[in-house]
Amino acid sequence: MRMKALVTGGAGFIGSQLALWLEKEGHTVTVMDDFFSADSRNLTGFSGRILRQDVSQDFECSEKFDSIFHQAAITDPRYPTDDEVFKRNVNGFKNILSLAKKHGSKVVYASTAGVYGNGPVPMKEDQVKECVTAYALSKLEMERMAKENEGQIRLVGLRYFNVFGPHEIHKGRPASMIYHLWKQMREGKRPRLFQWGEQIRDFIYVKDVVKANLCALTAAPGVYNVGTGVGTSFNQLVTYLNEAMGTGMEPEYFEMPFDGKTYQHHTLADIETAKKHLHFEADWKMSEAVKDYVGFLDANVLIP
Ligand SMILES: NC(=O)c1ccc[n+]([C@@H]2O[C@H](COP(=O)([O-])OP(=O)(O)OC[C@H]3O[C@@H](n4cnc5c(N)ncnc54)[C@H](O)[C@@H]3O)[C@@H](O)[C@H]2O)c1
C-alpha cells in the first residue's frame, strides 16, 4: 500500500538510502534534515520535499504522515560534547513522538548496538546494557521514552550494528572501517589496523538496513537487533578488501589510541528475536557486500 512517509536525517547515510528506496517503491516521501552531518548529493535523484529543520527544536508540521522513519541524530560516538549529543538526540525524539501522537503515525527509529558496550556476545536484546558513550546513553533514553509511549504510538526501535555502504563518505572519521581501509588501499598505502586486527564487528550492509526498516512497518512493537549474526575481524576485512580490489596488501598495525573502556572490542548480534518478530534476516554476505561497495566506490569516488 502506498504511504506518506517522513524520513528524518534523510540527507545522511542511512536516511538517504531509505528515502530513495521508499520513493522508488512508489511512496510519497518527505525528508527532514538540518544538514548537521549530511551531504545534499546523497539525495541526487530524489524528487520529494526536503524540509531543512532541526528536529530537536520546536517546529510546526501540519502534514499527516502514515510512517516516520527517525534517523536524525548526532551519530559520532566520539563527538566532543556529551551534553549536546544527549540533548539533541533525546529532544529530537521527543518532538517526533509528539508529531506521531498528533497524527497517529507509526514510528520506526534508529537505536544502536552501542547500548551493549562490551557486554557478552552474541548480544541479545534483553541483556544488561553497558553504554560506554553519551551517544549510546542518548539512544537508551530514546528506547525508554518509546516504552513509555507504548499503547499510544506504534513504535519499533532498530539497534543497528556497524553499517557500511554507499552515501557514508560525508561522515568523515565516523564512516565505516570498510570505507577508510578502501581509501588507504586505493591510495597505495597499507591498511592501518589497531594492534593486532583481532577486533570483531557485526558489519551490516546499508541495503539490508533499509530492508529492516521496511520489515519494521509490520513487526510487533519492540526493539530489535539489526545485524547479520556474523562477526568479521579487522584482519578478515582486509582479506575481503584485497579480494574485491585485486590487491595483496598486508595490514600495518598501530597502538589503539582510545581508552579500552570506551571502545567496543567485539560486537555480534543475536538475530533470533529479529528473525522471529521483525521477520528480518540480512541478505548480504560480507564478502559479496564488500565487493558491491568497492564497485560503487571505484565508480563514484575519485582518488587523486
Ligand atoms: N551508521 C551506523 O553504523 C549506525 C549504527 C548504529 C546506529 N546508527 C543510527 O542510524 C541513524 C542514521 O545514522 P547515519 O549513519 O546515517 O549517520 P549520518 O550522520 O549520516 O545521518 C544522520 C543525519 O541526521 C541529520 N541530523 C542530525 N541531527 C539532526 C537534527 N537535530 N535535526 C535534523 N536532522 C539532524 C544529519 O544532518 C544527518 O543527515 C542515526 O540515528 C544513528 O545513530 C547508525
PDBQT file of the ligand as one rigid body, heavy atoms in Angstrom, charges set to zero:
ROOT
HETATM    1  N1  LIG A 401      25.959   4.078  10.606  1.00  0.00    +0.000 N 
HETATM    2  C1  LIG A 401      25.952   3.215  11.610  1.00  0.00    +0.000 C 
HETATM    3  O1  LIG A 401      26.791   2.299  11.677  1.00  0.00    +0.000 OA
HETATM    4  C2  LIG A 401      24.920   3.326  12.712  1.00  0.00    +0.000 A 
HETATM    5  C3  LIG A 401      24.968   2.377  13.752  1.00  0.00    +0.000 A 
HETATM    6  C4  LIG A 401      24.032   2.464  14.760  1.00  0.00    +0.000 A 
HETATM    7  C5  LIG A 401      23.044   3.433  14.726  1.00  0.00    +0.000 A 
HETATM    8  N2  LIG A 401      23.035   4.354  13.729  1.00  0.00    +0.000 N 
HETATM    9  C6  LIG A 401      21.956   5.365  13.738  1.00  0.00    +0.000 C 
HETATM   10  O2  LIG A 401      21.384   5.462  12.466  1.00  0.00    +0.000 OA
HETATM   11  C7  LIG A 401      20.902   6.784  12.224  1.00  0.00    +0.000 C 
HETATM   12  C8  LIG A 401      21.473   7.301  10.926  1.00  0.00    +0.000 C 
HETATM   13  O3  LIG A 401      22.895   7.364  11.047  1.00  0.00    +0.000 OA
HETATM   14  P1  LIG A 401      23.856   7.553   9.820  1.00  0.00    +0.000 P 
HETATM   15  O4  LIG A 401      24.943   6.547   9.935  1.00  0.00    +0.000 OA
HETATM   16  O5  LIG A 401      23.063   7.617   8.585  1.00  0.00    +0.000 OA
HETATM   17  O6  LIG A 401      24.514   8.961  10.157  1.00  0.00    +0.000 OA
HETATM   18  P2  LIG A 401      24.501  10.379   9.420  1.00  0.00    +0.000 P 
HETATM   19  O7  LIG A 401      25.271  11.268  10.313  1.00  0.00    +0.000 OA
HETATM   20  O8  LIG A 401      24.925  10.245   8.017  1.00  0.00    +0.000 OA
HETATM   21  O9  LIG A 401      22.963  10.753   9.441  1.00  0.00    +0.000 OA
HETATM   22  C9  LIG A 401      22.329  11.487  10.447  1.00  0.00    +0.000 C 
HETATM   23  C10 LIG A 401      21.509  12.557   9.758  1.00  0.00    +0.000 C 
HETATM   24  O10 LIG A 401      20.732  13.255  10.729  1.00  0.00    +0.000 OA
HETATM   25  C11 LIG A 401      20.850  14.649  10.487  1.00  0.00    +0.000 C 
HETATM   26  N3  LIG A 401      20.603  15.301  11.766  1.00  0.00    +0.000 N 
HETATM   27  C12 LIG A 401      21.343  15.230  12.898  1.00  0.00    +0.000 A 
HETATM   28  N4  LIG A 401      20.756  15.886  13.895  1.00  0.00    +0.000 NA
HETATM   29  C13 LIG A 401      19.611  16.398  13.376  1.00  0.00    +0.000 A 
HETATM   30  C14 LIG A 401      18.567  17.177  13.920  1.00  0.00    +0.000 A 
HETATM   31  N5  LIG A 401      18.543  17.527  15.205  1.00  0.00    +0.000 N 
HETATM   32  N6  LIG A 401      17.540  17.558  13.106  1.00  0.00    +0.000 NA
HETATM   33  C15 LIG A 401      17.517  17.175  11.801  1.00  0.00    +0.000 A 
HETATM   34  N7  LIG A 401      18.488  16.425  11.252  1.00  0.00    +0.000 NA
HETATM   35  C16 LIG A 401      19.513  16.052  12.020  1.00  0.00    +0.000 A 
HETATM   36  C17 LIG A 401      22.244  14.842   9.940  1.00  0.00    +0.000 C 
HETATM   37  O11 LIG A 401      22.391  16.054   9.225  1.00  0.00    +0.000 OA
HETATM   38  C18 LIG A 401      22.359  13.617   9.048  1.00  0.00    +0.000 C 
HETATM   39  O12 LIG A 401      21.828  13.847   7.769  1.00  0.00    +0.000 OA
HETATM   40  C19 LIG A 401      21.326   7.603  13.440  1.00  0.00    +0.000 C 
HETATM   41  O13 LIG A 401      20.238   7.732  14.317  1.00  0.00    +0.000 OA
HETATM   42  C20 LIG A 401      22.424   6.764  14.062  1.00  0.00    +0.000 C 
HETATM   43  O14 LIG A 401      22.527   6.995  15.437  1.00  0.00    +0.000 OA
HETATM   44  C21 LIG A 401      23.940   4.326  12.705  1.00  0.00    +0.000 A 
ENDROOT
TORSDOF 0
